[in-house]
Amino acid sequence: MTTSLLGLAGKRAIVTGASRGIGAATARLLAAAGADVVIGFQSRQSDAERVASDVRALGRRSALARADIGTPDGAEQLVRTAVDTLGGVDIYIANAGVWPAEERAMRDLDAERWHATVRANLDSIFYTTRAVARVITSGGRIVLVSSTAGQRGEAMHADYAATKGAVISLTKSLAVELAPQDVTVNCVAPGWVDTEMVESATSSGGRERIAATIPLGRLASAEDIAGPIVFLCSTLARHVTGEILNVNGGSVLCG
């Protein structure tokens, strides 16, 4: 497939959580398809710089945006970076988030953890998507990253599942709101992805136990998720909006 078929040449993208994992893979694939990319991150500067370098090596422009996007000011700062350095925003990938590894029953789920998860997984998407919606071009693409946990729930991780379910509802609401601007809003819902974020669950034989629950027999790679995200940004998906694209190897058949 040629990059021209995707229609991303010269597009200006923001990817949050782009210093590692799914975000980094998505930034690189967007660049390979012809887009310029702002690398959004909060703390891993050296990792973010490596991703930006990879984007530039593909012949595209890149800029770093270090911001606490769980706050309105941080989200506005992220979007200003894209406008100031790239001239605007055509694509927004809301990927930043956390998965608290420690299992906690609801009766033991303290307010501190609840609010931290909501801030990282939901407030950040609300603030950034609101800022993007004010500047995104006609024909723009927004992709929010959720999880299978947002569809089926996740016992002992109710905070995570609740925020990811909210992202799915937000997707459907925004798809209708932004349709008159010819902006599509879609969601990718990964299952288990073999990234640093889930190392605590995949160590000591965990990877094999998890893989046994997946019909395709393996955890996804970050690149397995980046591909569907970039598809939803492309001209191939120009009449797709408000959809939840499940990328889970067949482990949750809900679509």
C-alpha positions in Angstrom: 0.0 0.0 0.0 1.4 3.4 -1.0 1.5 6.2 1.5 -0.4 8.4 -1.0 -3.4 6.0 -0.7 -3.6 6.8 3.1 -3.8 10.6 2.3 -1.6 11.6 5.2 1.2 13.4 3.4 1.7 16.8 5.0 -0.8 16.3 7.7 0.0 17.7 11.2 -0.5 15.3 14.1 -0.3 15.3 17.8 0.3 12.0 19.7 0.1 11.9 23.5 2.0 9.4 25.5 4.3 9.2 22.5 7.6 8.5 24.3 7.0 4.8 24.5 4.7 1.9 23.6 1.6 2.5 21.5 2.2 6.2 21.3 5.8 5.9 20.0 4.8 3.2 17.4 1.9 5.4 16.2 4.1 8.5 15.9 6.6 6.6 13.8 3.9 5.1 11.6 2.2 8.4 11.0 5.6 9.8 9.9 6.1 6.9 7.6 2.8 7.7 6.0 3.8 11.3 5.5 2.6 13.2 8.6 4.5 15.7 10.8 4.2 14.8 14.4 4.2 16.5 17.8 5.5 14.1 20.4 3.5 14.7 23.6 5.0 13.4 26.8 5.2 14.2 30.5 8.5 12.9 32.0 10.5 10.7 29.7 12.4 13.3 27.7 15.2 11.1 26.4 12.7 8.5 25.1 10.6 11.3 23.5 13.7 12.7 21.8 14.5 9.4 20.3 11.0 9.1 18.8 11.2 12.7 17.5 14.6 11.8 15.9 13.0 8.7 14.2 10.2 10.9 12.8 12.8 13.4 11.4 14.8 10.5 9.9 11.7 9.6 7.9 11.8 13.1 6.4 9.0 14.7 8.5 9.0 17.5 10.9 8.7 16.8 14.6 8.5 18.8 17.9 8.5 17.8 21.5 5.7 18.9 23.8 6.3 18.3 27.5 3.1 19.0 29.3 0.9 17.8 32.2 -2.2 17.3 30.1 -4.3 16.3 33.2 -4.7 20.1 33.6 -6.4 22.6 31.3 -3.2 24.7 31.0 -1.1 21.7 30.1 -3.5 20.6 27.5 -3.6 24.1 25.9 0.2 24.1 26.0 0.3 20.9 24.1 -2.0 22.2 21.3 -0.2 25.5 21.2 3.1 23.7 20.5 1.5 22.0 17.4 0.0 25.3 16.1 3.2 27.2 16.7 5.6 24.6 15.3 3.6 22.9 12.6 1.1 25.6 11.7 -2.1 23.7 12.8 -3.6 20.4 13.7 -5.1 17.8 11.4 -4.8 14.7 13.5 -5.1 14.1 17.2 -4.3 10.7 18.9 -5.2 10.7 22.6 -3.1 7.8 23.8 -1.7 8.9 27.2 -2.9 7.0 30.2 -2.0 4.6 33.1 -2.9 1.1 34.1 -2.5 0.8 37.9 -1.0 -2.7 38.2 -1.9 -3.4 41.8 -5.3 -5.2 42.1 -7.7 -3.5 44.5 -11.3 -4.4 45.2 -13.7 -1.6 45.2 -14.1 -1.7 48.9 -10.3 -1.0 49.2 -10.1 1.5 46.4 -9.0 4.8 48.0 -9.8 8.2 46.8 -6.2 9.0 46.0 -5.8 6.2 43.5 -9.3 6.8 42.0 -8.6 10.5 41.3 -5.1 9.7 40.0 -6.5 7.3 37.5 -9.3 9.6 36.4 -6.8 12.5 36.0 -4.5 10.4 33.8 -7.0 8.5 31.7 -10.0 10.8 31.5 -9.3 14.4 32.5 -6.3 14.4 30.1 -8.5 13.3 27.2 -11.2 15.8 28.0 -8.8 18.8 28.3 -6.8 17.9 25.3 -9.6 17.0 23.0 -11.5 20.2 24.0 -8.4 22.2 23.0 -7.9 20.3 19.8 -11.6 20.7 18.8 -11.2 24.5 18.9 -8.4 24.4 16.2 -8.6 21.2 14.2 -9.0 21.7 10.5 -12.0 20.6 8.4 -11.4 17.0 7.4 -9.5 16.3 10.6 -9.2 13.1 12.5 -9.4 12.4 16.2 -8.7 8.9 17.6 -9.1 8.2 21.3 -7.4 5.1 22.8 -9.6 3.1 25.2 -9.4 -0.6 26.2 -11.4 -3.8 26.3 -11.7 -3.0 30.0 -14.0 -0.1 29.0 -16.3 -2.6 27.3 -16.4 -5.6 29.6 -15.2 -4.1 32.9 -12.2 -5.3 34.8 -12.6 -6.7 38.3 -10.0 -5.4 40.8 -9.3 -2.5 38.4 -12.6 -0.7 38.5 -11.0 2.7 38.3 -9.2 1.8 35.0 -12.3 0.2 33.5 -14.5 3.2 34.4 -12.2 5.7 32.8 -11.9 3.6 29.6 -15.6 3.2 29.4 -16.0 7.0 29.7 -13.6 7.4 26.7 -15.9 5.2 24.6 -18.9 7.4 25.5 -17.0 10.5 24.8 -16.0 9.2 21.4 -19.7 8.7 20.4 -20.7 12.1 21.7 -17.9 14.0 20.0 -18.4 12.1 16.7 -21.9 13.8 16.4 -20.7 17.2 17.7 -17.8 17.5 15.3 -19.4 15.9 12.2 -20.6 19.3 10.8 -16.9 20.3 10.7 -16.1 17.2 8.7 -14.0 15.9 11.6 -14.2 12.2 12.4 -13.9 10.9 16.0 -13.2 7.2 16.5 -11.8 5.0 19.2 -9.4 2.1 19.2 -9.9 -0.4 22.1 -6.8 -2.7 22.5 -6.7 -5.8 24.6 -3.4 -7.0 26.1 -0.5 -5.2 24.5 3.1 -6.3 25.2 4.5 -3.0 26.4 6.4 -1.7 29.4 3.1 -0.6 31.0 2.0 -4.2 31.7 5.4 -5.7 32.6 4.2 -6.5 36.1 1.4 -8.7 34.7 3.5 -10.4 32.0 6.5 -11.4 34.1 7.0 -14.8 35.8 4.9 -16.7 33.2 2.2 -14.2 33.0 2.7 -13.6 29.3 2.0 -17.2 28.6 -1.1 -17.3 30.8 -2.5 -14.2 29.1 -1.7 -15.5 25.6 -3.7 -18.7 26.4 -6.8 -16.5 26.8 -6.4 -14.9 23.4 -7.7 -16.8 20.3 -4.8 -15.6 18.1 -2.5 -16.9 20.8 -0.3 -13.9 21.6 -0.4 -10.4 23.0 -0.5 -7.5 20.6 2.6 -5.5 19.8 2.5 -1.8 19.9 2.7 -1.8 16.2 -0.4 -4.0 16.0 -2.3 -1.1 17.6 -0.6 1.7 15.7 -1.8 0.3 12.4 -5.5 0.5 13.1 -5.0 4.0 14.6 -3.4 5.2 11.5 -6.1 3.5 9.3 -8.7 5.6 11.1 -6.7 8.7 10.3 -6.5 7.9 6.6 -8.7 8.7 3.7 -9.6 5.0 3.7 -11.7 5.7 6.8 -13.2 9.0 5.8 -16.8 7.8 6.3 -16.1 6.1 9.6 -17.0 8.0 12.8 -18.2 7.2 16.3 -16.8 3.7 16.0 -15.0 1.5 18.5 -12.3 -0.6 16.7 -11.5 -3.6 18.8 -7.9 -4.8 18.5 -7.7 -7.7 20.9 -6.8 -10.9 19.0 -10.4 -12.1 19.4 -10.4 -12.1 23.2 -13.4 -9.9 23.6 -15.9 -10.3 20.8 -18.2 -7.3 21.3 -18.2 -5.5 18.0 
